[in-house]
Amino acid sequence: MRQPVEVEILGCRLTVASDDSEEHIREMAAYVAWRMQQLAGARAAGPSLNLALVTALNIASEWRKLQRQQEELCQMVNRTAQRVSAKLTAAGSSVRKGEGIARRKEAHDPA
């Protein structure tokens, strides 16, 4: 585990101990602070537990949506890979039977 990193989110100081890099921890803290500021709007009051919880729920919702998108993309890639593999297998079968490449070559090179 790396050295603990001190971060500040809306005036609250935290010490974070993580295997992630210091840069990553600071980037995440800045993102959380930004999201909390968005939700707080023009309120002058400091951070509250409710604000932190709503921010956490919003970030969790974003994460879950992105996770679902990634799952859908992986499924699309897998389906496409299966179709390509099937076509390549069929093309390879045609070549083994003397079709395809050999006949195409003859058509272009009558010698």
Backbone as a printed PyTorch tensor [residue, N CA C, xyz], in Angstrom:
tensor([[[  0.8470,  -1.1840,   0.0000],
         [  0.0000,   0.0000,   0.0000],
         [  0.8870,   1.2400,   0.0000]],

        [[  0.4820,   2.2240,  -0.7510],
         [  1.2460,   3.4610,  -0.8670],
         [  1.0820,   4.3230,   0.3840]],

        [[  1.8090,   5.4070,   0.3890],
         [  1.7030,   6.3730,   1.4730],
         [  0.3040,   6.9790,   1.4880]],

        [[ -0.2170,   7.2960,   2.6770],
         [ -1.5110,   7.9670,   2.7540],
         [ -1.4410,   9.3350,   2.0580]],

        [[ -2.5630,   9.7310,   1.4640],
         [ -2.6480,  10.9960,   0.7340],
         [ -3.6830,  11.8730,   1.4390]],

        [[ -3.3050,  13.1080,   1.7030],
         [ -4.2250,  14.0850,   2.3020],
         [ -4.9810,  14.7770,   1.1830]],

        [[ -6.3080,  14.7850,   1.2680],
         [ -7.1360,  15.5010,   0.3010],
         [ -8.1430,  16.3520,   1.0630]],

        [[ -8.7020,  17.3170,   0.3530],
         [ -9.7320,  18.1630,   0.9560],
         [-10.9130,  18.2270,   0.0020]],

        [[-12.0800,  17.9580,   0.5520],
         [-13.3140,  18.0100,  -0.2350],
         [-14.2630,  18.9570,   0.4750]],

        [[-14.5080,  20.0940,  -0.1330],
         [-15.3910,  21.1260,   0.4140],
         [-15.0670,  21.4510,   1.8720]],

        [[-13.8110,  21.6420,   2.1370],
         [-13.3840,  22.0390,   3.4690],
         [-13.1430,  20.8970,   4.4370]],

        [[-13.4850,  19.6870,   4.0650],
         [-13.2540,  18.5230,   4.9400],
         [-11.9560,  17.8450,   4.5270]],

        [[-11.0340,  17.7520,   5.4560],
         [ -9.7640,  17.0800,   5.1800],
         [ -9.8970,  15.5850,   5.4470]],

        [[ -9.3560,  14.8290,   4.5240],
         [ -9.3900,  13.3690,   4.6280],
         [ -8.0100,  12.8100,   4.3570]],

        [[ -7.6910,  11.7190,   5.0160],
         [ -6.4770,  10.9800,   4.7120],
         [ -6.9060,   9.6850,   4.0430]],

        [[ -6.4240,   9.4880,   2.8320],
         [ -6.8090,   8.3130,   2.0500],
         [ -5.6070,   7.4030,   1.8920]],

        [[ -5.7740,   6.1470,   2.2900],
         [ -4.7390,   5.1380,   2.0920],
         [ -5.2700,   4.1730,   1.0320]],

        [[ -4.5300,   4.0430,  -0.0590],
         [ -5.0170,   3.2480,  -1.1870],
         [ -3.8470,   2.7170,  -1.9940]],

        [[ -4.1150,   1.6800,  -2.7720],
         [ -3.1200,   1.1760,  -3.7100],
         [ -3.0680,   2.0360,  -4.9660]],

        [[ -4.0520,   2.9150,  -5.1280],
         [ -4.0730,   3.8110,  -6.2860],
         [ -3.0050,   4.8810,  -6.1280]],

        [[ -2.6190,   5.4710,  -7.2500],
         [ -1.5970,   6.5130,  -7.2220],
         [ -2.1360,   7.7700,  -6.5460]],

        [[ -1.2270,   8.5880,  -6.0700],
         [ -1.6280,   9.8550,  -5.4510],
         [ -2.3920,  10.7090,  -6.4580]],

        [[ -1.9230,  10.7150,  -7.6860],
         [ -2.5900,  11.4980,  -8.7370],
         [ -4.0380,  11.0490,  -8.9110]],

        [[ -4.2570,   9.7430,  -8.9180],
         [ -5.6030,   9.2050,  -9.0830],
         [ -6.4880,   9.6040,  -7.8990]],

        [[ -5.9660,   9.4740,  -6.6910],
         [ -6.7340,   9.8200,  -5.4910],
         [ -7.1260,  11.2940,  -5.5250]],

        [[ -6.1780,  12.1410,  -5.8720],
         [ -6.4680,  13.5860,  -5.9370],
         [ -7.4880,  13.8990,  -7.0410]],

        [[ -7.3830,  13.2060,  -8.1500],
         [ -8.3310,  13.3990,  -9.2450],
         [ -9.7440,  13.0040,  -8.8100]],

        [[ -9.8640,  11.8760,  -8.1020],
         [-11.1710,  11.4230,  -7.6290],
         [-11.7360,  12.3780,  -6.5760]],

        [[-10.8800,  12.8660,  -5.6890],
         [-11.3280,  13.8280,  -4.6670],
         [-11.8260,  15.1080,  -5.3380]],

        [[-11.1290,  15.5670,  -6.3440],
         [-11.5450,  16.7740,  -7.0670],
         [-12.8830,  16.5380,  -7.7660]],

        [[-13.0610,  15.3460,  -8.3200],
         [-14.3190,  15.0260,  -8.9930],
         [-15.4760,  15.0120,  -7.9990]],

        [[-15.2690,  14.3890,  -6.8450],
         [-16.3130,  14.3440,  -5.8210],
         [-16.6440,  15.7620,  -5.3560]],

        [[-15.6280,  16.5760,  -5.1350],
         [-15.8520,  17.9590,  -4.7100],
         [-16.6520,  18.7130,  -5.7640]],

        [[-16.2970,  18.5300,  -7.0190],
         [-17.0040,  19.1960,  -8.1150],
         [-18.4690,  18.7760,  -8.1580]],

        [[-18.7190,  17.4510,  -8.0340],
         [-20.0900,  16.9530,  -8.0470],
         [-20.8850,  17.4710,  -6.8560]],

        [[-20.2490,  17.5290,  -5.6930],
         [-20.9370,  18.0520,  -4.5140],
         [-21.2690,  19.5290,  -4.7090]],

        [[-20.3560,  20.2770,  -5.2830],
         [-20.6080,  21.6960,  -5.5410],
         [-21.7600,  21.8630,  -6.5330]],

        [[-21.8160,  20.9960,  -7.5350],
         [-22.9300,  21.0510,  -8.4940],
         [-24.2540,  20.8670,  -7.7820]],

        [[-24.3110,  19.8740,  -6.9190],
         [-25.5650,  19.5730,  -6.2150],
         [-25.9040,  20.6240,  -5.1720]],

        [[-24.8850,  21.1850,  -4.5420],
         [-25.1220,  22.1830,  -3.5030],
         [-25.6630,  23.4690,  -4.1100]],

        [[-25.2880,  23.7300,  -5.3580],
         [-25.7540,  24.9390,  -6.0260],
         [-25.2810,  26.1750,  -5.2990]],

        [[-26.1760,  27.0830,  -5.0940],
         [-25.8390,  28.3740,  -4.4880],
         [-25.8870,  28.3270,  -2.9590]],

        [[-26.1740,  27.1700,  -2.3870],
         [-26.2280,  27.0850,  -0.9180],
         [-24.8930,  27.4800,  -0.3190]],

        [[-24.9240,  28.3070,   0.6860],
         [-23.6980,  28.7630,   1.3330],
         [-23.2450,  27.8020,   2.4190]],

        [[-24.1280,  26.9380,   2.8490],
         [-23.7930,  26.0280,   3.9480],
         [-22.6850,  25.0680,   3.5260]],

        [[-21.9120,  24.6310,   4.4950],
         [-20.8280,  23.6950,   4.2320],
         [-21.3640,  22.3230,   3.8780]],

        [[-20.4700,  21.3870,   3.6740],
         [-20.8910,  20.0410,   3.2870],
         [-21.7190,  19.3890,   4.3930]],

        [[-22.6760,  18.5880,   3.9720],
         [-23.5050,  17.8700,   4.9270],
         [-23.5350,  16.4020,   4.5540]],

        [[-23.9700,  15.6030,   5.4910],
         [-24.0870,  14.1700,   5.2250],
         [-25.0860,  13.9240,   4.1010]],

        [[-26.1980,  14.6480,   4.1040],
         [-27.1960,  14.4610,   3.0380],
         [-26.6090,  14.7800,   1.6730]],

        [[-25.8670,  15.8840,   1.5830],
         [-25.2410,  16.2540,   0.3160],
         [-24.2540,  15.1770,  -0.1210]],

        [[-23.4670,  14.6740,   0.8130],
         [-22.4980,  13.6250,   0.4820],
         [-23.2010,  12.3580,   0.0090]],

        [[-24.3110,  12.0060,   0.6570],
         [-25.0410,  10.7990,   0.2700],
         [-25.6950,  10.9570,  -1.1040]],

        [[-26.2920,  12.1130,  -1.3720],
         [-26.9050,  12.3390,  -2.6880],
         [-25.8260,  12.3220,  -3.7660]],

        [[-24.6740,  12.9120,  -3.4690],
         [-23.5640,  12.8840,  -4.4180],
         [-23.1290,  11.4450,  -4.6760]],

        [[-23.0070,  10.6600,  -3.6130],
         [-22.6210,   9.2560,  -3.7610],
         [-23.6380,   8.4920,  -4.6080]],

        [[-24.9120,   8.7420,  -4.3800],
         [-25.9450,   8.0680,  -5.1750],
         [-25.8610,   8.4670,  -6.6440]],

        [[-25.6310,   9.7390,  -6.9120],
         [-25.5120,  10.1860,  -8.3000],
         [-24.2970,   9.5690,  -8.9790]],

        [[-23.1800,   9.5360,  -8.2920],
         [-21.9710,   8.9380,  -8.8620],
         [-22.1750,   7.4370,  -9.0740]],

        [[-22.8150,   6.7630,  -8.1110],
         [-23.0900,   5.3270,  -8.2510],
         [-24.0150,   5.0770,  -9.4470]],

        [[-24.9940,   5.9400,  -9.6430],
         [-25.9100,   5.8040, -10.7750],
         [-25.1600,   5.9620, -12.0960]],

        [[-24.2980,   6.9710, -12.1800],
         [-23.4790,   7.1530, -13.3950],
         [-22.6320,   5.9230, -13.6610]],

        [[-21.9890,   5.4270, -12.6020],
         [-21.1100,   4.2720, -12.7350],
         [-21.8860,   3.0640, -13.2480]],

        [[-23.0780,   2.8330, -12.6830],
         [-23.8710,   1.6680, -13.0890],
         [-24.3080,   1.7840, -14.5450]],

        [[-24.6940,   3.0040, -14.9650],
         [-25.0750,   3.2010, -16.3660],
         [-23.8970,   2.9120, -17.2890]],

        [[-22.7190,   3.3950, -16.9150],
         [-21.5270,   3.1310, -17.7230],
         [-21.1890,   1.6450, -17.7410]],

        [[-21.3790,   0.9870, -16.6070],
         [-21.1210,  -0.4520, -16.5300],
         [-22.0610,  -1.2110, -17.4760]],

        [[-23.3350,  -0.8170, -17.4890],
         [-24.2930,  -1.4630, -18.4020],
         [-23.9170,  -1.2120, -19.8560]],

        [[-23.5030,   0.0220, -20.1730],
         [-23.0750,   0.3290, -21.5390],
         [-21.8920,  -0.5410, -21.9400]],

        [[-20.9420,  -0.6980, -21.0180],
         [-19.7740,  -1.5200, -21.3000],
         [-20.1950,  -2.9730, -21.5400]],

        [[-21.1130,  -3.4790, -20.7250],
         [-21.5910,  -4.8450, -20.9070],
         [-22.2430,  -5.0100, -22.2750]],

        [[-23.0710,  -4.0260, -22.6760],
         [-23.7160,  -4.0820, -23.9850],
         [-22.6840,  -4.0450, -25.1110]],

        [[-21.6670,  -3.1930, -24.9730],
         [-20.6170,  -3.1200, -25.9900],
         [-19.8450,  -4.4320, -26.0770]],

        [[-19.5570,  -5.0330, -24.9290],
         [-18.8510,  -6.3250, -24.9340],
         [-19.6840,  -7.3920, -25.6310]],

        [[-20.9860,  -7.3850, -25.3880],
         [-21.8640,  -8.3500, -26.0570],
         [-21.8760,  -8.1200, -27.5640]],

        [[-21.9150,  -6.8500, -27.9740],
         [-21.8790,  -6.5400, -29.4070],
         [-20.5740,  -7.0040, -30.0320]],

        [[-19.4620,  -6.7530, -29.3490],
         [-18.1600,  -7.1770, -29.8580],
         [-18.1110,  -8.6990, -29.9620]],

        [[-18.6160,  -9.3910, -28.9530],
         [-18.6090, -10.8590, -28.9890],
         [-19.4660, -11.3990, -30.1270]],

        [[-20.6440, -10.8040, -30.3290],
         [-21.5040, -11.2570, -31.4350],
         [-20.8230, -11.0060, -32.7790]],

        [[-20.2040,  -9.8410, -32.9200],
         [-19.5050,  -9.5200, -34.1680],
         [-18.3370, -10.4730, -34.3810]],

        [[-17.5860, -10.7470, -33.3350],
         [-16.4480, -11.6660, -33.4450],
         [-16.9210, -13.0640, -33.8420]],

        [[-18.0480, -13.4940, -33.3030],
         [-18.5800, -14.8090, -33.6710],
         [-18.9880, -14.8470, -35.1440]],

        [[-19.6260, -13.7550, -35.6230],
         [-20.0160, -13.7110, -37.0380],
         [-18.7810, -13.7160, -37.9410]],

        [[-17.7700, -12.9280, -37.5800],
         [-16.5400, -12.8730, -38.3750],
         [-15.8540, -14.2340, -38.3660]],

        [[-15.7970, -14.8490, -37.2040],
         [-15.1700, -16.1670, -37.0930],
         [-15.8990, -17.1930, -37.9600]],

        [[-17.2280, -17.1390, -37.9350],
         [-18.0040, -18.0770, -38.7550],
         [-17.7330, -17.8400, -40.2380]],

        [[-17.6590, -16.5840, -40.6440],
         [-17.3860, -16.2760, -42.0540],
         [-15.9820, -16.7200, -42.4470]],

        [[-15.0150, -16.5040, -41.5540],
         [-13.6470, -16.9360, -41.8450],
         [-13.5610, -18.4520, -41.9280]],

        [[-14.2800, -19.1230, -41.0550],
         [-14.2980, -20.5890, -41.0810],
         [-14.9110, -21.0730, -42.3930]],

        [[-16.0030, -20.4430, -42.7950],
         [-16.6500, -20.8080, -44.0620],
         [-15.7340, -20.5040, -45.2380]],

        [[-15.0520, -19.3900, -45.2100],
         [-14.1270, -19.0410, -46.2910],
         [-12.9630, -20.0200, -46.3350]],

        [[-12.4610, -20.3930, -45.1730],
         [-11.3730, -21.3720, -45.1190],
         [-11.8120, -22.7090, -45.6560]],

        [[-13.0460, -23.0840, -45.4050],
         [-13.6020, -24.3300, -45.9130],
         [-13.6860, -24.2920, -47.4310]],

        [[-14.0690, -23.1360, -47.9790],
         [-14.1560, -22.9810, -49.4400],
         [-12.7890, -23.1120, -50.0730]],

        [[-11.7780, -22.5310, -49.4490],
         [-10.4190, -22.5890, -49.9920],
         [ -9.9070, -24.0170, -49.9660]],

        [[-10.1930, -24.7510, -48.8990],
         [ -9.7370, -26.1400, -48.8070],
         [-10.3930, -27.0030, -49.8900]],

        [[-11.5960, -26.6400, -50.3190],
         [-12.2950, -27.4060, -51.3430],
         [-11.8550, -26.9920, -52.7420]],

        [[-10.8920, -26.0780, -52.8320],
         [-10.4070, -25.6490, -54.1410],
         [-11.2050, -24.5010, -54.7230]],

        [[-12.0720, -23.9200, -53.9200],
         [-12.8660, -22.7950, -54.3990],
         [-12.2050, -21.5000, -53.9400]],

        [[-12.8190, -20.4310, -54.2400],
         [-12.3980, -19.1520, -53.6940],
         [-11.1220, -18.6340, -54.3080]],

        [[-10.0310, -18.6350, -53.5690],
         [ -8.7880, -17.9960, -53.9770],
         [ -8.2220, -18.6390, -55.2380]],

        [[ -8.1730, -19.9540, -55.2940],
         [ -7.5920, -20.6300, -56.4590],
         [ -8.3760, -20.2990, -57.7200]],

        [[ -9.6780, -20.3520, -57.6730],
         [-10.4920, -20.0640, -58.8590],
         [-10.4170, -18.5880, -59.2210]],

        [[-10.3610, -17.7240, -58.2330],
         [-10.2440, -16.3080, -58.5240],
         [ -8.9180, -16.0220, -59.2110]],

        [[ -7.8570, -16.7150, -58.8110],
         [ -6.5450, -16.5060, -59.4190],
         [ -6.5760, -16.9440, -60.8730]],

        [[ -7.2200, -18.0850, -61.1530],
         [ -7.3080, -18.5730, -62.5170],
         [ -8.0280, -17.5840, -63.4150]],

        [[ -9.0440, -16.9560, -62.8880],
         [ -9.8220, -16.0000, -63.6790],
         [ -8.9710, -14.7880, -64.0740]],

        [[ -8.0040, -14.4330, -63.2580],
         [ -7.1520, -13.2730, -63.5390],
         [ -5.8660, -13.6550, -64.2520]],

        [[ -5.4580, -14.9040, -64.1730],
         [ -4.1890, -15.3420, -64.7530],
         [ -4.4330, -16.6080, -65.5810]],

        [[ -4.8290, -16.4440, -66.8500],
         [ -5.1850, -17.6060, -67.6680],
         [ -3.9970, -18.4950, -68.0580]],

        [[ -2.7740, -18.0930, -67.7850],
         [ -1.5900, -18.8520, -68.2060],
         [ -1.5380, -20.1280, -67.5230]]])
